[in-house]
Amino acid sequence: MYTKEVFNQKMNRWINIDAENEAELKNLYRDFGIDREFVDYSLDRNERAHLDYDQATDVLLLIFNAPNRRKIDNHYETVPVTFILVDRTLITVTTQQSNYLYFEIKNYLEKNPESTLFELLFSSLFIVSDQYFPFVEGMDRERKRISNLLKEKTTKQNLLLLSDLETGIVYFVTASRQNVLLVQQVKSHGIYRRLSDQEKERLDDVLIEAQQLVEMTQLSSQILQQLSGTYNNILNNNLNDTMRVLTVLSVLLTVPTIVSGFFGMNMPLPLEHSAIGWVITIIVSLFLWLGLSYILRKLMK
């Protein structure tokens, strides 16, 4: 998809292009004189959030992490979104997984047609950060649901659900931290001095939103880790109890085995010719078994 919008009294342009259309993307970059390295950044689906600036051509590139609305292997992940400022134009490069951002940014631009180029850029970053919160809140609700299921019964399926949730929140924690570092890079970059007070204020809003997201995802991650550790301890404790019971049973079962084995030896033995000898051996085994049970019960307490 290739779309073009003009705003701010037709002084600025916003172009959104799909990263899947590699040929058209390269042509667009060539028309604007954008460095080939920036093209590679836009096409790399594993690119981390960062800032790059070409002083010779005055091209600013930002790669920001956005949430992928579709789950992958039962957990959420993030995708990079490219923002390029060049020649009074904002170029956004989205993928099939992040194309929903185009409609969010377009909606903002329709409500704020007088926005400057940097205001649109920073508002877009704010929109991206804001998209995380419903997912994090949904993860918190899912965590509570899984926790209730685990309290009822600690099954493998429920533990796998908890593991998927942990994986998703790790992606969000990492992505949100990178986003904060990116915004801080913008504030420390020389281009920050070119911003108006209103643009700087908008950038501060982005930083606050990104930091709130970091705190929220970190809190969710810590709770999940604590919950996972708790149930690991419960499982280990259950295993210890099971092994203790099995150990006690194996010890108790050796008593009749020893007694019967003793009277089964091929040599003269007491009660060898008694008609009730087998009853006496059973009684002896029972008394020894009860005595050993009593001793083990005391030791286990």
BASE-140707 format. One record per residue (C-alpha): y, x, z; residue in three letters; residue number from 1. Coordinates in nm, 3 decimals, padded with zeros to 5 digits. Example, Ala and Ser with C-alpha at 12.3 -4.5 7.8 and 13.67 -1.06 7.14 Angstrom:
// BASE-140707
{y -00.450; x 01.230; z 00.780; resn ALA; resi 1} .
{y -00.106; x 01.367; z 00.714; resn SER; resi 2} .
//
This chain:
// BASE-140707
{y 00.000; x 00.000; z 00.000; resn MET; resi 1} .
{y 00.346; x 00.126; z -00.096; resn TYR; resi 2} .
{y 00.653; x -00.059; z 00.031; resn THR; resi 3} .
{y 01.023; x 00.020; z 00.031; resn LYS; resi 4} .
{y 01.299; x -00.131; z 00.245; resn GLU; resi 5} .
{y 01.673; x -00.058; z 00.256; resn VAL; resi 6} .
{y 01.882; x -00.106; z 00.569; resn PHE; resi 7} .
{y 02.206; x -00.011; z 00.742; resn ASN; resi 8} .
{y 02.419; x -00.149; z 00.456; resn GLN; resi 9} .
{y 02.183; x 00.007; z 00.201; resn LYS; resi 10} .
{y 02.266; x 00.355; z 00.328; resn MET; resi 11} .
{y 01.911; x 00.426; z 00.444; resn ASN; resi 12} .
{y 01.562; x 00.363; z 00.317; resn ARG; resi 13} .
{y 01.225; x 00.311; z 00.478; resn TRP; resi 14} .
{y 00.913; x 00.383; z 00.276; resn ILE; resi 15} .
{y 00.565; x 00.305; z 00.404; resn ASN; resi 16} .
{y 00.265; x 00.440; z 00.217; resn ILE; resi 17} .
{y -00.109; x 00.425; z 00.275; resn ASP; resi 18} .
{y -00.273; x 00.762; z 00.339; resn ALA; resi 19} .
{y -00.573; x 00.641; z 00.139; resn GLU; resi 20} .
{y -00.357; x 00.660; z -00.175; resn ASN; resi 21} .
{y -00.361; x 01.039; z -00.179; resn GLU; resi 22} .
{y -00.232; x 01.084; z -00.534; resn ALA; resi 23} .
{y 00.070; x 00.858; z -00.482; resn GLU; resi 24} .
{y 00.140; x 01.022; z -00.148; resn LEU; resi 25} .
{y 00.149; x 01.367; z -00.307; resn LYS; resi 26} .
{y 00.380; x 01.241; z -00.583; resn ASN; resi 27} .
{y 00.616; x 01.094; z -00.324; resn LEU; resi 28} .
{y 00.627; x 01.419; z -00.132; resn TYR; resi 29} .
{y 00.689; x 01.613; z -00.450; resn ARG; resi 30} .
{y 00.980; x 01.383; z -00.544; resn ASP; resi 31} .
{y 01.144; x 01.448; z -00.207; resn PHE; resi 32} .
{y 01.067; x 01.820; z -00.213; resn GLY; resi 33} .
{y 00.849; x 01.800; z 00.097; resn ILE; resi 34} .
{y 00.636; x 02.102; z 00.179; resn ASP; resi 35} .
{y 00.268; x 02.096; z 00.084; resn ARG; resi 36} .
{y 00.175; x 02.166; z 00.446; resn GLU; resi 37} .
{y 00.329; x 01.833; z 00.547; resn PHE; resi 38} .
{y 00.103; x 01.660; z 00.295; resn VAL; resi 39} .
{y -00.200; x 01.814; z 00.460; resn ASP; resi 40} .
{y -00.080; x 01.697; z 00.801; resn TYR; resi 41} .
{y -00.049; x 01.340; z 00.673; resn SER; resi 42} .
{y -00.399; x 01.340; z 00.527; resn LEU; resi 43} .
{y -00.568; x 01.492; z 00.831; resn ASP; resi 44} .
{y -00.716; x 01.206; z 01.034; resn ARG; resi 45} .
{y -00.782; x 01.438; z 01.328; resn ASN; resi 46} .
{y -00.429; x 01.578; z 01.345; resn GLU; resi 47} .
{y -00.286; x 01.589; z 01.697; resn ARG; resi 48} .
{y 00.062; x 01.469; z 01.788; resn ALA; resi 49} .
{y 00.325; x 01.731; z 01.715; resn HIS; resi 50} .
{y 00.667; x 01.802; z 01.564; resn LEU; resi 51} .
{y 00.744; x 02.015; z 01.262; resn ASP; resi 52} .
{y 01.081; x 02.091; z 01.103; resn TYR; resi 53} .
{y 01.159; x 02.257; z 00.772; resn ASP; resi 54} .
{y 01.507; x 02.400; z 00.813; resn GLN; resi 55} .
{y 01.541; x 02.494; z 00.446; resn ALA; resi 56} .
{y 01.499; x 02.135; z 00.324; resn THR; resi 57} .
{y 01.607; x 01.961; z 00.649; resn ASP; resi 58} .
{y 01.278; x 01.770; z 00.669; resn VAL; resi 59} .
{y 01.161; x 01.650; z 01.010; resn LEU; resi 60} .
{y 00.795; x 01.554; z 01.055; resn LEU; resi 61} .
{y 00.654; x 01.376; z 01.357; resn LEU; resi 62} .
{y 00.289; x 01.288; z 01.408; resn ILE; resi 63} .
{y 00.238; x 01.028; z 01.679; resn PHE; resi 64} .
{y -00.088; x 00.891; z 01.821; resn ASN; resi 65} .
{y -00.142; x 00.517; z 01.782; resn ALA; resi 66} .
{y -00.427; x 00.301; z 01.914; resn PRO; resi 67} .
{y -00.699; x 00.193; z 01.676; resn ASN; resi 68} .
{y -00.741; x -00.181; z 01.724; resn ARG; resi 69} .
{y -01.104; x -00.172; z 01.616; resn ARG; resi 70} .
{y -01.369; x -00.030; z 01.843; resn LYS; resi 71} .
{y -01.579; x 00.263; z 01.724; resn ILE; resi 72} .
{y -01.923; x 00.292; z 01.886; resn ASP; resi 73} .
{y -01.819; x 00.032; z 02.146; resn ASN; resi 74} .
{y -01.503; x 00.215; z 02.257; resn HIS; resi 75} .
{y -01.141; x 00.245; z 02.149; resn TYR; resi 76} .
{y -01.000; x 00.554; z 01.981; resn GLU; resi 77} .
{y -00.662; x 00.664; z 01.846; resn THR; resi 78} .
{y -00.532; x 00.750; z 01.500; resn VAL; resi 79} .
{y -00.238; x 00.971; z 01.395; resn PRO; resi 80} .
{y 00.065; x 00.813; z 01.229; resn VAL; resi 81} .
{y 00.307; x 01.029; z 01.030; resn THR; resi 82} .
{y 00.686; x 00.988; z 01.037; resn PHE; resi 83} .
{y 00.903; x 01.196; z 00.804; resn ILE; resi 84} .
{y 01.283; x 01.203; z 00.791; resn LEU; resi 85} .
{y 01.422; x 01.332; z 00.463; resn VAL; resi 86} .
{y 01.736; x 01.258; z 00.261; resn ASP; resi 87} .
{y 01.842; x 00.939; z 00.450; resn ARG; resi 88} .
{y 01.485; x 00.812; z 00.421; resn THR; resi 89} .
{y 01.219; x 00.742; z 00.680; resn LEU; resi 90} .
{y 00.867; x 00.777; z 00.540; resn ILE; resi 91} .
{y 00.578; x 00.640; z 00.742; resn THR; resi 92} .
{y 00.221; x 00.722; z 00.647; resn VAL; resi 93} .
{y -00.035; x 00.479; z 00.787; resn THR; resi 94} .
{y -00.406; x 00.425; z 00.740; resn THR; resi 95} .
{y -00.623; x 00.116; z 00.733; resn GLN; resi 96} .
{y -00.663; x 00.151; z 01.111; resn GLN; resi 97} .
{y -00.288; x 00.181; z 01.178; resn SER; resi 98} .
{y -00.147; x -00.043; z 00.906; resn ASN; resi 99} .
{y -00.068; x -00.312; z 01.164; resn TYR; resi 100} .
{y 00.226; x -00.093; z 01.273; resn LEU; resi 101} .
{y 00.395; x -00.156; z 00.939; resn TYR; resi 102} .
{y 00.438; x -00.524; z 01.024; resn PHE; resi 103} .
{y 00.564; x -00.444; z 01.375; resn GLU; resi 104} .
{y 00.825; x -00.200; z 01.241; resn ILE; resi 105} .
{y 00.924; x -00.439; z 00.964; resn LYS; resi 106} .
{y 00.975; x -00.715; z 01.219; resn ASN; resi 107} .
{y 01.202; x -00.486; z 01.421; resn TYR; resi 108} .
{y 01.402; x -00.388; z 01.113; resn LEU; resi 109} .
{y 01.456; x -00.752; z 01.017; resn GLU; resi 110} .
{y 01.605; x -00.815; z 01.360; resn LYS; resi 111} .
{y 01.808; x -00.491; z 01.360; resn ASN; resi 112} .
{y 01.918; x -00.426; z 01.000; resn PRO; resi 113} .
{y 02.213; x -00.213; z 01.113; resn GLU; resi 114} .
{y 01.990; x 00.050; z 01.274; resn SER; resi 115} .
{y 02.050; x 00.412; z 01.189; resn THR; resi 116} .
{y 01.771; x 00.630; z 01.057; resn LEU; resi 117} .
{y 01.700; x 00.788; z 01.395; resn PHE; resi 118} .
{y 01.723; x 00.453; z 01.572; resn GLU; resi 119} .
{y 01.454; x 00.319; z 01.342; resn LEU; resi 120} .
{y 01.243; x 00.629; z 01.400; resn LEU; resi 121} .
{y 01.269; x 00.614; z 01.779; resn PHE; resi 122} .
{y 01.221; x 00.238; z 01.783; resn SER; resi 123} .
{y 00.903; x 00.290; z 01.578; resn SER; resi 124} .
{y 00.779; x 00.541; z 01.834; resn LEU; resi 125} .
{y 00.860; x 00.292; z 02.109; resn PHE; resi 126} .
{y 00.664; x 00.023; z 01.923; resn ILE; resi 127} .
{y 00.364; x 00.254; z 01.892; resn VAL; resi 128} .
{y 00.370; x 00.334; z 02.265; resn SER; resi 129} .
{y 00.407; x -00.033; z 02.349; resn ASP; resi 130} .
{y 00.093; x -00.115; z 02.149; resn GLN; resi 131} .
{y -00.125; x 00.070; z 02.402; resn TYR; resi 132} .
{y -00.052; x -00.150; z 02.701; resn PHE; resi 133} .
{y -00.250; x -00.461; z 02.596; resn PRO; resi 134} .
{y -00.553; x -00.240; z 02.533; resn PHE; resi 135} .
{y -00.523; x -00.065; z 02.870; resn VAL; resi 136} .
{y -00.483; x -00.400; z 03.045; resn GLU; resi 137} .
{y -00.788; x -00.527; z 02.857; resn GLY; resi 138} .
{y -00.982; x -00.221; z 02.972; resn MET; resi 139} .
{y -00.884; x -00.293; z 03.332; resn ASP; resi 140} .
{y -01.015; x -00.650; z 03.299; resn ARG; resi 141} .
{y -01.334; x -00.519; z 03.140; resn GLU; resi 142} .
{y -01.374; x -00.267; z 03.421; resn ARG; resi 143} .
{y -01.356; x -00.543; z 03.681; resn LYS; resi 144} .
{y -01.610; x -00.749; z 03.489; resn ARG; resi 145} .
{y -01.852; x -00.456; z 03.461; resn ILE; resi 146} .
{y -01.801; x -00.371; z 03.827; resn SER; resi 147} .
{y -01.903; x -00.726; z 03.924; resn ASN; resi 148} .
{y -02.210; x -00.699; z 03.700; resn LEU; resi 149} .
{y -02.308; x -00.369; z 03.859; resn LEU; resi 150} .
{y -02.271; x -00.516; z 04.207; resn LYS; resi 151} .
{y -02.521; x -00.782; z 04.110; resn GLU; resi 152} .
{y -02.762; x -00.545; z 03.941; resn LYS; resi 153} .
{y -02.730; x -00.179; z 03.847; resn THR; resi 154} .
{y -02.891; x -00.186; z 03.505; resn THR; resi 155} .
{y -02.890; x 00.071; z 03.225; resn LYS; resi 156} .
{y -02.700; x -00.166; z 02.996; resn GLN; resi 157} .
{y -02.418; x -00.216; z 03.247; resn ASN; resi 158} .
{y -02.395; x 00.159; z 03.307; resn LEU; resi 159} .
{y -02.366; x 00.216; z 02.932; resn LEU; resi 160} .
{y -02.082; x -00.036; z 02.918; resn LEU; resi 161} .
{y -01.907; x 00.159; z 03.192; resn LEU; resi 162} .
{y -01.963; x 00.483; z 02.999; resn SER; resi 163} .
{y -01.810; x 00.335; z 02.681; resn ASP; resi 164} .
{y -01.510; x 00.225; z 02.882; resn LEU; resi 165} .
{y -01.467; x 00.576; z 03.022; resn GLU; resi 166} .
{y -01.483; x 00.724; z 02.672; resn THR; resi 167} .
{y -01.212; x 00.489; z 02.545; resn GLY; resi 168} .
{y -00.974; x 00.561; z 02.832; resn ILE; resi 169} .
{y -01.019; x 00.938; z 02.780; resn VAL; resi 170} .
{y -00.896; x 00.897; z 02.422; resn TYR; resi 171} .
{y -00.593; x 00.703; z 02.547; resn PHE; resi 172} .
{y -00.511; x 00.952; z 02.823; resn VAL; resi 173} .
{y -00.523; x 01.246; z 02.583; resn THR; resi 174} .
{y -00.321; x 01.066; z 02.314; resn ALA; resi 175} .
{y -00.052; x 00.946; z 02.555; resn SER; resi 176} .
{y -00.008; x 01.295; z 02.699; resn ARG; resi 177} .
{y 00.036; x 01.439; z 02.351; resn GLN; resi 178} .
{y 00.291; x 01.169; z 02.270; resn ASN; resi 179} .
{y 00.496; x 01.258; z 02.578; resn VAL; resi 180} .
{y 00.494; x 01.625; z 02.480; resn LEU; resi 181} .
{y 00.611; x 01.528; z 02.132; resn LEU; resi 182} .
{y 00.907; x 01.328; z 02.262; resn VAL; resi 183} .
{y 00.998; x 01.614; z 02.494; resn GLN; resi 184} .
{y 00.986; x 01.848; z 02.196; resn GLN; resi 185} .
{y 01.238; x 01.627; z 02.015; resn VAL; resi 186} .
{y 01.473; x 01.642; z 02.315; resn LYS; resi 187} .
{y 01.453; x 02.020; z 02.326; resn SER; resi 188} .
{y 01.486; x 02.062; z 01.948; resn HIS; resi 189} .
{y 01.814; x 02.157; z 01.782; resn GLY; resi 190} .
{y 01.818; x 01.827; z 01.594; resn ILE; resi 191} .
{y 01.877; x 01.649; z 01.927; resn TYR; resi 192} .
{y 02.238; x 01.768; z 01.923; resn ARG; resi 193} .
{y 02.297; x 01.573; z 01.603; resn ARG; resi 194} .
{y 02.209; x 01.243; z 01.763; resn LEU; resi 195} .
{y 02.462; x 00.986; z 01.873; resn SER; resi 196} .
{y 02.473; x 00.859; z 02.231; resn ASP; resi 197} .
{y 02.299; x 00.539; z 02.127; resn GLN; resi 198} .
{y 02.025; x 00.733; z 01.949; resn GLU; resi 199} .
{y 01.977; x 00.959; z 02.251; resn LYS; resi 200} .
{y 01.951; x 00.653; z 02.472; resn GLU; resi 201} .
{y 01.684; x 00.510; z 02.244; resn ARG; resi 202} .
{y 01.493; x 00.837; z 02.259; resn LEU; resi 203} .
{y 01.510; x 00.826; z 02.640; resn ASP; resi 204} .
{y 01.359; x 00.477; z 02.625; resn ASP; resi 205} .
{y 01.071; x 00.616; z 02.419; resn VAL; resi 206} .
{y 01.013; x 00.893; z 02.672; resn LEU; resi 207} .
{y 01.013; x 00.650; z 02.965; resn ILE; resi 208} .
{y 00.769; x 00.420; z 02.785; resn GLU; resi 209} .
{y 00.541; x 00.710; z 02.693; resn ALA; resi 210} .
{y 00.543; x 00.843; z 03.051; resn GLN; resi 211} .
{y 00.463; x 00.498; z 03.189; resn GLN; resi 212} .
{y 00.169; x 00.484; z 02.952; resn LEU; resi 213} .
{y 00.044; x 00.822; z 03.075; resn VAL; resi 214} .
{y 00.061; x 00.706; z 03.437; resn GLU; resi 215} .
{y -00.113; x 00.379; z 03.356; resn MET; resi 216} .
{y -00.395; x 00.540; z 03.158; resn THR; resi 217} .
{y -00.443; x 00.813; z 03.418; resn GLN; resi 218} .
{y -00.471; x 00.555; z 03.693; resn LEU; resi 219} .
{y -00.729; x 00.358; z 03.493; resn SER; resi 220} .
{y -00.919; x 00.677; z 03.418; resn SER; resi 221} .
{y -00.926; x 00.780; z 03.785; resn GLN; resi 222} .
{y -01.051; x 00.437; z 03.891; resn ILE; resi 223} .
{y -01.324; x 00.449; z 03.627; resn LEU; resi 224} .
{y -01.428; x 00.797; z 03.738; resn GLN; resi 225} .
{y -01.443; x 00.684; z 04.100; resn GLN; resi 226} .
{y -01.641; x 00.375; z 04.003; resn LEU; resi 227} .
{y -01.881; x 00.582; z 03.794; resn SER; resi 228} .
{y -01.923; x 00.834; z 04.075; resn GLY; resi 229} .
{y -01.991; x 00.557; z 04.325; resn THR; resi 230} .
{y -02.271; x 00.410; z 04.118; resn TYR; resi 231} .
{y -02.415; x 00.755; z 04.051; resn ASN; resi 232} .
{y -02.432; x 00.805; z 04.427; resn ASN; resi 233} .
{y -02.593; x 00.462; z 04.467; resn ILE; resi 234} .
{y -02.855; x 00.547; z 04.204; resn LEU; resi 235} .
{y -02.923; x 00.883; z 04.366; resn ASN; resi 236} .
{y -02.956; x 00.716; z 04.706; resn ASN; resi 237} .
{y -03.196; x 00.456; z 04.562; resn ASN; resi 238} .
{y -03.399; x 00.736; z 04.406; resn LEU; resi 239} .
{y -03.413; x 00.918; z 04.739; resn ASN; resi 240} .
{y -03.530; x 00.601; z 04.913; resn ASP; resi 241} .
{y -03.798; x 00.549; z 04.649; resn THR; resi 242} .
{y -03.920; x 00.907; z 04.674; resn MET; resi 243} .
{y -03.929; x 00.883; z 05.054; resn ARG; resi 244} .
{y -04.141; x 00.567; z 05.039; resn VAL; resi 245} .
{y -04.376; x 00.724; z 04.785; resn LEU; resi 246} .
{y -04.406; x 01.038; z 04.999; resn THR; resi 247} .
{y -04.492; x 00.835; z 05.309; resn VAL; resi 248} .
{y -04.751; x 00.631; z 05.118; resn LEU; resi 249} .
{y -04.912; x 00.943; z 04.975; resn SER; resi 250} .
{y -04.935; x 01.095; z 05.325; resn VAL; resi 251} .
{y -05.084; x 00.777; z 05.471; resn LEU; resi 252} .
{y -05.337; x 00.747; z 05.189; resn LEU; resi 253} .
{y -05.472; x 01.094; z 05.267; resn THR; resi 254} .
{y -05.606; x 00.973; z 05.605; resn VAL; resi 255} .
{y -05.891; x 00.751; z 05.477; resn PRO; resi 256} .
{y -05.958; x 01.006; z 05.205; resn THR; resi 257} .
{y -06.006; x 01.283; z 05.461; resn ILE; resi 258} .
{y -06.229; x 01.070; z 05.687; resn VAL; resi 259} .
{y -06.446; x 00.938; z 05.404; resn SER; resi 260} .
{y -06.465; x 01.283; z 05.251; resn GLY; resi 261} .
{y -06.579; x 01.429; z 05.585; resn PHE; resi 262} .
{y -06.863; x 01.178; z 05.621; resn PHE; resi 263} .
{y -06.956; x 01.222; z 05.258; resn GLY; resi 264} .
{y -07.055; x 01.587; z 05.299; resn MET; resi 265} .
{y -07.419; x 01.679; z 05.230; resn ASN; resi 266} .
{y -07.504; x 01.800; z 05.582; resn MET; resi 267} .
{y -07.615; x 01.648; z 05.921; resn PRO; resi 268} .
{y -07.325; x 01.439; z 06.060; resn LEU; resi 269} .
{y -07.264; x 01.204; z 06.356; resn PRO; resi 270} .
{y -07.347; x 00.837; z 06.287; resn LEU; resi 271} .
{y -07.555; x 00.950; z 05.992; resn GLU; resi 272} .
{y -07.843; x 00.717; z 06.083; resn HIS; resi 273} .
{y -07.634; x 00.438; z 06.239; resn SER; resi 274} .
{y -07.640; x 00.098; z 06.066; resn ALA; resi 275} .
{y -07.275; x 00.041; z 06.155; resn ILE; resi 276} .
{y -07.160; x 00.397; z 06.082; resn GLY; resi 277} .
{y -06.946; x 00.288; z 05.786; resn TRP; resi 278} .
{y -06.769; x 00.033; z 06.011; resn VAL; resi 279} .
{y -06.696; x 00.304; z 06.267; resn ILE; resi 280} .
{y -06.551; x 00.534; z 05.997; resn THR; resi 281} .
{y -06.324; x 00.251; z 05.881; resn ILE; resi 282} .
{y -06.209; x 00.190; z 06.238; resn ILE; resi 283} .
{y -06.145; x 00.563; z 06.289; resn VAL; resi 284} .
{y -05.946; x 00.577; z 05.964; resn SER; resi 285} .
{y -05.747; x 00.269; z 06.066; resn LEU; resi 286} .
{y -05.656; x 00.414; z 06.406; resn PHE; resi 287} .
{y -05.557; x 00.745; z 06.253; resn LEU; resi 288} .
{y -05.356; x 00.560; z 05.985; resn TRP; resi 289} .
{y -05.172; x 00.351; z 06.244; resn LEU; resi 290} .
{y -05.102; x 00.657; z 06.459; resn GLY; resi 291} .
{y -04.965; x 00.854; z 06.163; resn LEU; resi 292} .
{y -04.758; x 00.554; z 06.053; resn SER; resi 293} .
{y -04.600; x 00.534; z 06.396; resn TYR; resi 294} .
{y -04.517; x 00.906; z 06.395; resn ILE; resi 295} .
{y -04.367; x 00.892; z 06.042; resn LEU; resi 296} .
{y -04.162; x 00.585; z 06.131; resn ARG; resi 297} .
{y -04.012; x 00.769; z 06.428; resn LYS; resi 298} .
{y -03.936; x 01.074; z 06.216; resn LEU; resi 299} .
{y -03.770; x 00.867; z 05.940; resn MET; resi 300} .
{y -03.539; x 00.701; z 06.192; resn LYS; resi 301} .
//
